[in-house]
Amino acid sequence: MKKQGELIPSNMRYSYISLTTVLLLVGCGSTHYVYKQSHIISHPFQAPRLQTSTKYAYLDAVNTMRSHGRRCGSLGYFSSAPALQWNDALYHAAYEHSADMLESNAFQHGGSSTRSDWTAQVQHLGRASNFKERIENNGYKKWKRLAQNIASGMHTVKDTMQQWQLSEHHCANIMNPVFTDFGMAHTKKKGERFSDYWTQNFAAHQ
């Protein structure tokens, strides 16, 4: 996903995923899966209460980027998009995944299938959770479009947003005018090279 001329720090990892009610786009767009809406009973992850200042810092960062048109690499030019609103269910799903990546020392959109993969455990999946299942388990239902960005290695929301902006698919998720709802979370472990794990969830209801 690195494009010629971009400077990507060696301690930065990031990935994106986008999902509609019928289509899942993974990695660089080479794999597609068909999903149906589920009707699972939600058992939300008990994420810590987010400080109001932190919540608005996350929301301001993404909405500032959306407020100006920009080119997202080969995906073309995106006009400015309406501001997103904060959604606690998307935050809980994002925190669940950031915490799981930190505890399992893994960097992926799928859950770890270990004890820290909360949705996999409470839904008795017998496998790793996917981000759609985590979002639904945390209470966001009847959606028409979902997307997720993840990153690791940068310490601040500003630096993480700058790196996502340089990646065309992350940029496109952020700029997509279809999305109305947003949640973001960050976990941190001291003494590790990839000590910061960031997750963004984007969604729109039917």
N, C-alpha and C positions, 0 to 999 in steps of 0.2 A: 504493500500500500504506500510505500515511500516513493515519492516522485522526485525526479532529478531536480536538484536545486533546493530541496527542502533539507533543513538541518534538524534531525530527530535525535535528541539526546539518547545516549546508550542506556540510560537507566529508565527510559520511558517505554511502556508497552501499552497498546490500546487495540480495541477491537469494537466492531459494531454488529448489530443485527436488527433486522426490520421484519415486521410480521403484519400481514393483513388477515382477515378472517379466513382466507383460503390459501395464502401464499407466505412461505417463510424464506427469507433471503439470508444466506449465511456466508460469512467470510467475504470473498471477493465476488460473490454472485454466481458461483458455479454449482450450487446445490439448492434444490427446492424440495420442500415437504408440504404435504397437504394436512391441514388441521381442521378440526371442527370445534365449535364453541363447546366448552364443558359446563357442567352444572355442579361443580364440586361445592361442598360445604366449606366455607372459609374458616381457617384457623390462623389468624394473622400473627406474624412474628412480633415479639415484644421489643421493638426497636426503642432506643432511648429517646426521650423527649428532646426534640431539636430546638436549640435556642432560636428565638425569633430573629435575631440578627444574622445567624447563619443561614436560616431559611431564606431570608430576603437577599442575602449575598448570592446564594445559588440562583434564585429566581432572577435577580438583576443581571447576573452574568449571562444567562441564556437569553433573556429578553433583549438585552443590549445588542447581542449578536444578531438576533432576529430583526431588530429594528432597522437594519441597513441591508440593502441588497448586496449580494456577493456571488462570486463564482466558486463553485465547489468542484474544482478540477475538471475532469472529463465529463462529469454529470451536468455541466452547464451552469448557467446563471440562475440564481434564485432571487426573486424580488423580496422585499421586506415582508415579514409575516406578522400576523397578530400576536400580541403578547400571550404567553402561556399562563395558566393559573396553577397554583400549587395544589397537589393532591396527596393527602396523607397515605392512602393505600399504596400509591406508587412509591412514596418515600419508604414505607415499611418493606416493600418488596426489594427496593434498591439497597436498603441497609442489610437486609437478610443476605443478599448476594455478596455485598462487599465484605461482610463478616465471615461468610463461608469461604471466600477466596483467601482472606487473611488467615483463617484457622487452618485451612487445608494446604496453604502455600501453593495455590493453583491460580492460573489466570485463564479463564474461559467463560463463555456464556452459560454453559451447562453447569448445574450444581456439582458438588463433589461426590455425592452419594454417601458421604460420611455422616457422622452425628450432627455436624454443623450445617448440613443441607436440610434446613427446617422443613420446607415444603415436602421434600421427599419422605421425611420421617412421619409427619402428621397425616399425610395423604396415603401412606403405606404404598408408595409407588414401586418399591423393589428395584429402583434404578435412580439415576440422577434426575433431578428436576430440570425443566427447561424454563426459560424466562416467562413464557406465557402462563405456565402453571403457577409460578411464584406470584405473578401479578394477580391472577384470579384468586389464589389462596389468600392473598392479603386484602381481598374485598373489591377489586376493580372488575366488574362484570359487564356484559353486554357491550363489548368494545367493537369497533370497526377497524381500528388500526393500532398497532403497537410497534415500538422500536426501543432498542437499548444500546447505549454506548458504555463501554468500560475502559478503564485506564489504570495504569499502575506506574509508580516511580516518581511522579511529580508531587510536590508538597503543598501547593496552593491551588485554589480553584482557578485563579487567573492563569497560571502556567498550564494547567490541565486543559482549560478551554482553548488556549492558544494552540496547543498540539492537536486537539480535535478539529479545530478550524483548518489546520493544514492537511487533514486527511479528508478526501472528498466524500466518503460515505458517512463519516461522522458529521461532517459539515452539512450534508444533505438531510440527515436525521434532525439536526438542530433547526434547519431552515424550513423544514416541511410545513406548509401552511395548513395541512389537514389536522395536525395535532393541536389539541386544546389544553391538555392536562400534562403535568410534569411533576416528577419527584427525583431527588438526587441525594446520594449519601456517600460518606467517606469514612473509611476505617484506617487505623494506623498502628503499626507495630514498630517499636524501637529496635535498632540494631540489625535490621534486615535491609538488603539492597533494595528490594521491591517492598518497601514498608508501607506504602500508601495505596489503598485500593478505592477507586472511584467508580460509581455506577450511576448512570442517568436512565430513567424510564420516561418514555413519551407515550401518550395515548389519546384516543378520541373515542367517545361513546357512539353507539349507533344512533 
